[in-house]
């Protein structure tokens, strides 16, 4: 928690900013929430935002911008080629990451497409601390295979291990020995590991990964999309860096990577993407793909206004009081839910608060998508939308059978500096009610199932009339309340 001490002895996050522009929210009645969920095919991605009270689907592209970011957007240079905006962002990236070459992309997965097209050959392997959906999809599309090399702590939902995003060095060495270094396309480390609850890696671990890469002549690719949270955790959890500045920690991290890429929808608090490197050969190889898939080299599919905002956003990310806002709100929500008995991932990570759906609704089989059903139920109970991060987010095996996820999570993302503490308390209250009525929640099944990234547009239905019964119980318990 923040280093502010309160007279009362309580501890809670304190907003280190004030609100200057607001957006009105709509909290529909529970009956309307039920209808909206049915119309959305029990997929929170398909809800219309006008029916959503707290949009906790993601922290991607929905973080609050600062006055300085908005001001910088006004000076954007629209020229197709040679834009001054590009130079400003390039310089900022060089200053912060120490990287000479910058390739702009329209978002994180576009960077992954280009990196995978250049580095992943059929039958190669990409070891990583944990996969992300889009990273895995691009590697697989190019004929590669993902090997997850996480530590024994990573999948332990209730833990006090500070760095569950670490890579297991022994397993990495064993994998390289078994498969041969020539089969490894590159090693990928993801900051603030998304799918296991926004869990960080330590700098000590990243250094060890680098040593293994050096010993085997392998490239190290860093996914820095969730770097801001990871920086906060290194500063607050890794003793050796307690006194280090965020800027110095950042530089130590990026100096260890051959390629750093990110989604600027997360890092930089705007919208876009980037690939940064000091490796000229890699840069030249990837450059061609930018003009093919993204846009000219000085904007790469991004709006120049967003590029200006990213440059300022990156600078602001070097401020501990700015990047602590996300993790401290998440820690607050996690602790408040824990106090009410709700099973949540610990320690609290970055990105959002993660609810353990298997423990919340243990009566729902994994093939009936417990996390998907819980995400739908949370919306019906609260008007807040989170995201399924479990079996629904996986792709079926080649034989058509379900690939059961390691974890069944509902992620309640915490867009940075967007919600007030009372809104967080509201959603905690409704989830606590839902937990006390959890036996009402049952499974869901696909009625329309896309082959790739099915969780984005797949449509499902409830396997019984449980949503109606849940809404009726809400009405019974809450009277006229929204
Ligand atoms: N890498 C990580 C670690 C991510 O979390 C994301 C996006 C991407 C890459 C892809 O970036 O969306 O700009 O194309 N995560 C979003 C999320 C979608 O909601 O977690 P993108």
Boltz pocket constraint, residues with backbone or C-beta under 6 A from the ligand:
constraints:
  - pocket:
      binder: B
      contacts: [[A, 57], [A, 58], [A, 59], [A, 60], [A, 106], [A, 107], [A, 108], [A, 109], [A, 110], [A, 132], [A, 134], [A, 135], [A, 190], [A, 191], [A, 192], [A, 194], [A, 223], [A, 225], [A, 226], [A, 262], [A, 263], [A, 264], [A, 265], [A, 272], [A, 273]]
      max_distance: 6.0
